[in-house]
């Protein structure tokens, strides 16, 4: 409760300073807004290179001393600064033993997301706006959601310069970029999609906020940035459904159907964006097969066939069909 009260005091103060390209854990902002802004930027700025950045164990390596210093730059109330310092130094319990840490935010703490935003606002956002952007030759776009961010560049020269200096910038504040997951990739532009099915040779894809972003052809034959559910997220969601069906296969079928319907509605609410219908349909179909698999194992004497499942289960308890929940007006025109 005290952490929530401190957040309510600090949030309006920092909301006046945070930049528009920061979306994570901020009032009135969401992951879908970040995805939409990124999509519009990739489509309109002729982005040819994307720097996909992964901060290694950010919430576990955030430096306490640096965090307190950054907080004092804006907050003069000693009580609040001391409270935050106590929460940072609270330590963790491992096997019943309390261990103090010199880095990392409180696990599960209400104030952790705000501290992360304050930290990265100084480490990345201000540096990008005040020092990097004025020195770039071409156009660029930065989209950040908490510690997950991507940077798009019009020119290769700008991309390589930022890629080279970014690890040193983060290292100055005790942070490390993952050497394998941080990569600079050729993303291309609409004018360069000359390969089969509108794909340019050498153009790569990148993952951001649960979606794989790539160039492709729309139904009308035009070239656009398209987004599909990441394979890892798809597999994880399907695995969770399978585990639930196995553990609850002896419940009444009506109860199972209600629960699976809620899971599907939640999945569609996040992944139901323009261009992702094929993957949504695949997920829906795989959920049906998983449900059939575990219903057929309720008894060792007889296995339920697809015909029986369709007539006796799906007709009585249909699961919600895949649907696009969030669509871009511009994407619809494409």
C-alpha positions as CSV (number, residue, x, y, z in Angstrom):
1,X,0.0,0.0,0.0
2,X,2.8,2.4,0.8
3,X,4.6,1.6,-2.5
4,X,1.3,2.3,-4.3
5,X,1.0,5.7,-2.5
6,X,4.6,6.6,-3.5
7,X,3.8,5.6,-7.1
8,X,0.7,7.9,-7.1
9,X,3.0,10.8,-5.9
10,X,5.9,10.2,-8.3
11,X,3.9,9.2,-11.4
12,X,2.4,12.6,-12.3
13,X,5.9,14.2,-11.7
14,X,7.7,11.9,-14.2
15,X,4.8,11.8,-16.7
16,X,5.7,15.4,-17.5
17,X,9.2,14.3,-18.5
18,X,8.7,10.9,-20.1
19,X,8.8,10.8,-23.9
20,X,6.0,9.8,-26.2
21,X,8.0,6.8,-27.5
22,X,7.9,5.2,-24.1
23,X,4.9,2.9,-23.5
24,X,5.5,0.4,-20.8
25,X,3.7,0.7,-17.4
26,X,2.4,4.2,-18.1
27,X,-1.2,5.4,-17.5
28,X,-3.3,5.4,-20.7
29,X,-0.6,3.5,-22.7
30,X,-0.5,-0.1,-23.9
31,X,1.5,-2.6,-25.8
32,X,-0.9,-2.3,-28.7
33,X,-0.3,1.5,-28.9
34,X,3.5,0.8,-29.1
35,X,2.9,-1.8,-31.9
36,X,0.7,0.6,-33.8
37,X,3.3,3.5,-33.6
38,X,6.1,1.1,-34.6
39,X,4.0,-0.1,-37.6
40,X,3.3,3.4,-38.8
41,X,6.9,4.4,-38.4
42,X,8.2,1.4,-40.4
43,X,5.6,2.1,-43.1
44,X,6.1,5.9,-43.4
45,X,9.8,6.6,-42.7
46,X,11.4,4.2,-45.2
47,X,13.1,2.3,-42.5
48,X,15.9,0.1,-43.9
49,X,17.6,-1.1,-40.8
50,X,16.4,-2.3,-37.4
51,X,18.4,-2.6,-34.2
52,X,16.7,-5.2,-32.1
53,X,18.0,-4.7,-28.5
54,X,17.8,-7.1,-25.5
55,X,19.0,-5.8,-22.1
56,X,20.4,-8.8,-20.2
57,X,18.5,-9.4,-16.9
58,X,17.5,-5.7,-16.6
59,X,15.3,-6.0,-13.5
60,X,18.0,-8.0,-11.8
61,X,20.9,-5.8,-12.6
62,X,19.5,-2.3,-12.1
63,X,22.1,-0.5,-9.9
64,X,20.8,0.7,-6.6
65,X,23.2,3.6,-6.2
66,X,22.6,4.9,-9.7
67,X,18.8,4.6,-9.2
68,X,18.9,6.7,-6.0
69,X,21.1,9.3,-7.7
70,X,18.7,9.6,-10.7
71,X,15.8,9.8,-8.3
72,X,17.4,12.7,-6.4
73,X,17.7,14.7,-9.6
74,X,13.9,15.2,-9.7
75,X,12.7,14.3,-6.2
76,X,13.7,16.6,-3.3
77,X,11.5,14.9,-0.6
78,X,14.0,12.9,1.6
79,X,11.3,10.7,3.0
80,X,10.4,9.3,-0.5
81,X,14.0,8.9,-1.4
82,X,14.7,7.0,1.8
83,X,11.7,4.8,1.3
84,X,12.7,3.8,-2.2
85,X,16.2,3.1,-0.9
86,X,14.8,0.8,1.8
87,X,12.8,-1.1,-0.8
88,X,15.8,-1.5,-3.0
89,X,17.9,-2.8,-0.2
90,X,15.2,-5.1,1.2
91,X,17.0,-8.2,-0.3
92,X,15.4,-11.5,-1.2
93,X,14.6,-14.7,0.7
94,X,16.3,-17.9,-0.7
95,X,15.7,-21.1,1.2
96,X,14.7,-19.1,4.3
97,X,17.9,-17.1,4.2
98,X,17.8,-13.3,3.6
99,X,20.3,-12.1,1.1
100,X,21.0,-8.4,0.4
101,X,21.6,-7.3,-3.2
102,X,23.3,-4.3,-4.6
103,X,21.3,-4.4,-7.8
104,X,17.8,-5.3,-9.0
105,X,14.4,-4.0,-8.3
106,X,12.0,-5.4,-5.6
107,X,10.6,-8.7,-6.9
108,X,6.9,-8.2,-7.6
109,X,7.0,-4.7,-6.1
110,X,4.4,-2.2,-7.2
111,X,7.1,0.5,-7.6
112,X,9.5,-1.6,-9.7
113,X,7.9,-0.7,-13.1
114,X,8.1,3.1,-12.3
115,X,11.8,2.8,-11.2
116,X,12.6,0.9,-14.4
117,X,11.0,3.7,-16.5
118,X,12.9,6.4,-14.5
119,X,16.2,4.5,-15.0
120,X,15.8,3.9,-18.7
121,X,14.5,7.4,-19.2
122,X,17.9,8.7,-18.2
123,X,20.0,5.9,-19.7
124,X,18.3,5.7,-23.1
125,X,15.4,8.1,-23.8
126,X,17.1,11.4,-22.9
127,X,20.3,10.3,-24.5
128,X,18.5,9.3,-27.7
129,X,16.6,12.6,-27.9
130,X,19.3,15.0,-26.9
131,X,22.5,13.4,-28.1
132,X,21.8,10.8,-30.8
133,X,18.9,12.1,-32.9
134,X,20.6,15.5,-33.7
135,X,23.7,13.6,-35.0
136,X,21.9,11.2,-37.3
137,X,22.0,11.9,-41.1
138,X,18.7,10.1,-41.8
139,X,15.4,9.5,-40.1
140,X,15.0,7.1,-37.2
141,X,12.4,5.8,-34.8
142,X,12.7,4.4,-31.3
143,X,9.9,2.5,-29.6
144,X,10.4,1.3,-26.0
145,X,8.1,-0.8,-23.8
146,X,9.8,-1.1,-20.4
147,X,13.2,-2.7,-21.1
148,X,12.1,-4.0,-24.5
149,X,12.9,-1.6,-27.3
150,X,13.7,-1.5,-31.0
151,X,15.3,1.3,-33.1
152,X,14.6,1.7,-36.8
153,X,17.0,3.7,-39.1
154,X,16.7,4.9,-42.6
155,X,20.5,4.8,-43.2
156,X,22.9,1.9,-42.6
157,X,25.6,4.3,-41.5
158,X,23.4,5.7,-38.6
159,X,22.4,2.2,-37.6
160,X,26.0,0.9,-37.3
161,X,27.1,4.0,-35.4
162,X,24.4,3.6,-32.7
163,X,24.9,-0.2,-32.6
164,X,28.6,0.4,-31.8
165,X,28.0,3.0,-29.1
166,X,24.9,1.5,-27.4
167,X,26.7,-1.2,-25.3
168,X,29.1,1.5,-23.9
169,X,26.2,3.7,-23.0
170,X,24.4,1.0,-21.1
171,X,27.6,-0.3,-19.5
172,X,28.1,3.2,-18.0
173,X,25.0,2.6,-15.9
174,X,25.8,-1.0,-15.0
175,X,23.7,-2.6,-17.7
176,X,24.7,-5.2,-20.3
177,X,23.2,-5.9,-23.7
178,X,22.8,-9.6,-24.6
179,X,25.5,-10.3,-27.1
180,X,23.5,-12.9,-29.1
181,X,20.0,-11.4,-28.8
182,X,21.0,-7.8,-29.6
183,X,21.4,-7.6,-33.4
184,X,21.3,-5.2,-36.3
185,X,19.3,-6.5,-39.2
186,X,18.5,-5.5,-42.7
187,X,14.8,-4.8,-42.8
188,X,14.4,-3.3,-46.2
189,X,11.6,-1.1,-47.5
190,X,8.6,-1.4,-49.7
191,X,10.6,-0.4,-52.8
192,X,13.1,-3.2,-52.2
193,X,10.6,-6.1,-52.0
194,X,11.5,-7.7,-55.3
195,X,11.8,-11.3,-54.4
196,X,9.2,-14.1,-54.6
197,X,5.9,-13.3,-52.8
198,X,7.1,-9.7,-52.3
199,X,10.1,-10.6,-50.1
200,X,13.5,-9.1,-50.7
201,X,16.5,-11.4,-50.6
202,X,18.5,-10.7,-47.4
203,X,15.7,-8.9,-45.6
204,X,15.2,-10.3,-42.1
205,X,12.4,-10.2,-39.5
206,X,12.4,-9.3,-35.8
207,X,10.3,-9.9,-32.7
208,X,8.8,-7.3,-30.5
209,X,6.0,-7.5,-27.9
210,X,5.0,-11.0,-28.8
211,X,4.9,-10.5,-32.6
212,X,7.2,-11.2,-35.5
213,X,7.5,-8.2,-37.8
214,X,8.3,-8.9,-41.5
215,X,7.6,-7.5,-44.9
216,X,4.9,-9.3,-47.0
217,X,2.1,-8.9,-49.5
218,X,-1.4,-8.0,-48.4
219,X,-4.6,-9.5,-49.9
220,X,-4.7,-6.6,-52.4
221,X,-1.1,-7.3,-53.6
222,X,0.6,-4.3,-52.0
223,X,3.7,-4.6,-49.9
224,X,3.4,-3.8,-46.1
225,X,4.9,-4.6,-42.8
226,X,3.0,-7.6,-41.4
227,X,2.9,-9.1,-37.9
228,X,2.3,-12.6,-36.8
229,X,2.3,-14.3,-33.4
230,X,5.9,-15.3,-32.3
231,X,6.4,-19.0,-32.5
232,X,7.6,-19.1,-28.9
233,X,4.4,-17.3,-27.7
234,X,2.3,-19.6,-29.9
235,X,3.8,-22.7,-28.4
236,X,3.7,-21.4,-24.9
237,X,0.0,-20.5,-25.1
238,X,-0.8,-23.9,-26.7
239,X,1.2,-25.7,-24.0
240,X,-0.7,-23.9,-21.3
241,X,-4.0,-25.0,-22.8
242,X,-2.8,-28.6,-23.1
243,X,-1.7,-28.7,-19.4
244,X,-5.1,-27.3,-18.3
245,X,-7.0,-29.8,-20.4
246,X,-5.0,-32.7,-19.0
247,X,-5.5,-31.6,-15.4
248,X,-9.2,-30.9,-15.8
249,X,-10.3,-33.5,-18.4
250,X,-12.7,-35.1,-15.9
251,X,-14.7,-31.9,-15.4
252,X,-18.1,-31.4,-17.0
253,X,-17.7,-30.7,-20.7
254,X,-19.7,-27.5,-20.3
255,X,-17.3,-26.2,-17.7
256,X,-14.3,-27.0,-19.8
257,X,-15.9,-25.2,-22.8
258,X,-16.5,-22.1,-20.7
259,X,-12.9,-22.0,-19.5
260,X,-11.4,-22.6,-22.9
261,X,-13.6,-19.9,-24.4
262,X,-12.2,-17.4,-21.9
263,X,-8.7,-18.5,-22.8
264,X,-9.4,-18.0,-26.5
265,X,-11.1,-14.6,-26.0
266,X,-8.0,-13.5,-24.0
267,X,-5.7,-14.8,-26.8
268,X,-7.7,-13.0,-29.5
269,X,-7.8,-9.8,-27.4
270,X,-4.0,-9.5,-27.6
271,X,-3.0,-11.3,-30.8
272,X,-6.1,-10.4,-32.9
273,X,-4.5,-7.7,-35.0
274,X,-4.6,-7.0,-38.7
275,X,-2.6,-9.5,-40.7
276,X,-2.5,-12.2,-38.0
277,X,-5.7,-14.1,-39.0
278,X,-4.0,-17.1,-40.4
279,X,-2.0,-17.7,-37.2
280,X,-5.1,-17.1,-35.1
281,X,-7.0,-19.7,-37.1
282,X,-4.2,-22.2,-36.6
283,X,-4.2,-21.6,-32.9
284,X,-8.0,-22.1,-32.7
285,X,-7.7,-25.4,-34.7
286,X,-4.8,-26.7,-32.5
287,X,-6.8,-25.9,-29.3
288,X,-9.7,-28.0,-30.7
289,X,-7.3,-31.0,-31.3
290,X,-5.8,-30.6,-27.9
291,X,-9.2,-30.6,-26.3
292,X,-10.2,-33.7,-28.3
293,X,-7.0,-35.4,-27.3
294,X,-7.7,-35.1,-23.5
295,X,-11.4,-35.7,-23.7
296,X,-10.7,-39.0,-25.5
297,X,-8.4,-40.0,-22.6
298,X,-11.2,-39.7,-20.0
299,X,-11.8,-43.4,-20.6
300,X,-9.4,-46.2,-21.5
301,X,-12.2,-48.2,-23.2
302,X,-13.0,-45.9,-26.1
303,X,-11.3,-43.1,-27.9
304,X,-13.4,-40.1,-29.1
305,X,-13.2,-39.6,-32.9
306,X,-13.3,-36.2,-34.6
307,X,-16.8,-36.9,-35.9
308,X,-18.2,-37.7,-32.4
309,X,-16.3,-34.7,-31.0
310,X,-17.8,-32.4,-33.7
311,X,-21.4,-33.5,-33.2
312,X,-21.6,-34.2,-29.5
313,X,-19.2,-31.6,-28.2
314,X,-18.7,-28.7,-30.6
315,X,-22.3,-28.4,-31.7
316,X,-23.4,-28.1,-28.1
317,X,-20.5,-26.2,-26.8
318,X,-18.9,-24.2,-29.6
319,X,-15.6,-22.4,-28.9
320,X,-15.3,-18.8,-30.1
321,X,-14.0,-18.4,-33.7
322,X,-10.8,-16.4,-34.3
323,X,-11.4,-12.8,-35.0
324,X,-9.4,-9.5,-35.5
325,X,-10.0,-7.4,-32.5
326,X,-7.6,-4.5,-33.3
327,X,-7.2,-3.2,-36.8
328,X,-5.4,-0.2,-38.3
329,X,-7.4,2.0,-40.6
330,X,-4.3,2.4,-42.8
331,X,-3.6,-1.3,-42.7
332,X,-7.2,-2.0,-43.8
333,X,-6.8,0.3,-46.8
334,X,-3.6,-1.6,-47.7
